[in-house]
Amino acid sequence: MFYNSTNGFEYNDCISRGACSISPNISSMQEVMFILLRQIAYYLIKLKEFDICKEDVIFDVISEIALIDAAKDLSEAQILDAFSKQYINLVKCRKEYLKTCKEKGVQCDDLKNLMKFSPKTSLSGILKRGDREFIHKYKKFNFDKKYSAEILSGVIKSVCVNLISLYELNQKCDEASDEVLKALNLFNAHRVQSEKIKSATETLARYDVELLYLINASQTQKYGNIEKTEVSLSTRPNKAVMVSGSNLEDLRRVLEAAEGKDIDVYTNGNLIVAHAFPYFKNSKNLIGHFGTGTFNTILDFATFPGAILLTKNEAQNIEYLYRGRLFTTDDIAPKGVVKLDNDDFTPLMESARQAKGFAKGQERNSVAVGYDENKFEEAIDNIINSNPDKIFIIGHSALSMNQKDYFKKFFSIMPKNSRAISFSYNPEMDNVLAVNLGNDYALIYSALHKILNKIPITSDKLAFFLTKCDVNSLSNIINLKNKGAKNIFLSDCPPTVINPAVLRAFNKLFGIHAITNPKDDLELLDKLK
């Protein structure tokens, strides 16, 4: 069984809340913040021309972009604080640039229409400014540029998310950070050529994949080579802590804090993959995984009878959740969530002790996560040696009920002389190699790299069916297309992640096929031979 392939996945947050789109207020706030950040990027680039590197401000910009989707979970005061912090960065960078120009006797190229804030600036004022800027932006760009700019914005966000993940592993990539600043600065120009937008998008997409390789290498160095592991989904009577999100380092810190204490630790969401690493696998306190799917935050959190840690840099849908036992290591804690400082997890452990914990526990089936590298490569060799007409690469494991039904039908009518490598759905068939890596992009891309080292990406035999659609997916697809992948099918994106019109434009610009139904999609592949 694959995690996320359970019937409970149909009751995800989007459906249970009855709202699957981004509110106009959130869009307006994001628009204004983006303007602030691109104006800061302009002065950071100008300062670099004088060999002045403001690493702390660059980190602030990248962090803000990585967390820009979390605005819905912050209070009005926290949102205003975030704007104030970035506005101070803008003022300081501009002031230093003007001062340096004067000292060196060179003419300054100052930006026009700078953002202005004051202590009296209100959230309603920011929203009005966002509405005006949104309208201005769409008047500035024609149809094609508008969607190309939105795609570039998505790729920028993906790179920033991966840069922060890399930073959490005590690594950095200055070249990728520089490209983010350059891409942001494009939006400061009065007119932008389509070629520049496309070039910036492709450059950032390449760096995005390089960041995944760096993240994977760092994870392996710190936690060991992944192994195929049976992960318990059962619970047992005891006090407990749940760690939710993607941040392996936060999980490591929690396990260190729990060592020697009679407190069980469960992972949740994307952290299921942690169990495949020897470091976590050998922890006495980490006893299993709690949850029914990556995006079932409300159901999982509401039914967990212990303390919960929201790991860093993870946008969580928590505004409707019960408060009081939620904690985070993020610099800014959402309203009602307790912020943990200086890696001190004592309040988290105390909350777990005071909570009722699991009284009886419940037996559930386990799930296999990870793979043995030698056996994986041997399995790929066997697929190639069988000389199939088609090799379908399917992934990864964010399966909705519709997708589960799709692939149940897909595998039932899959041509006989074909093979599949699935990171999403396991039909338990001899001609399908199923590998569960959760939603860890770094691990999945590492596995994909092993596959493409043996099968040329330009091969007519290859067809990609991508079941998870988010901003990270855009970079990966752009890279696959640029390297010569011919047949890529993509599922729908949640409107909260990517605007449906932008997704349609993306598919058109990059020659991506929308997943429809198995029969028609397989027939389309036959026509594309």
Secondary structure by P-SEA (a helix, b strand, c coil): cccccccccccccccccccccccaaaaaaaaaaaaaaaaaaaaaaaaaaacccaaaaaaaaaaaaaaccccccccaaaaaaaaaaaaaaaaaaaaaaaaaaaaaccccccccccccccccccaaaaaaaaaaaaaaaaaaccaaaaaaaaaaaaaaaaaaaaaaaaaaaccccaaaaaaaaaaaaccccccccaaaaaaaaaaaaaaaaaaaaaaaaaaaaacccccbbbbbcccccccbbbbbcccaaaaaaaaaaaccccbbbbbccccccccccccccccccccccccccccaaaaaaaaccbbbbbcccccccccccccccbbbccccccccbbbbccccaaaaaaaaaacccccbbbbbbbbbccccaaaaaaaaaaaaaacccbbbbbbcccccaaaaaaaaaaaaaccccbbbbccccccccccbbbbbccccaaaaaaaaaaaaaccccccccbbbbbccccaaaaaaaaaaaaacccbbbbcccccccccaaaaaaaaaaacccccccaaaaaaaaaaac
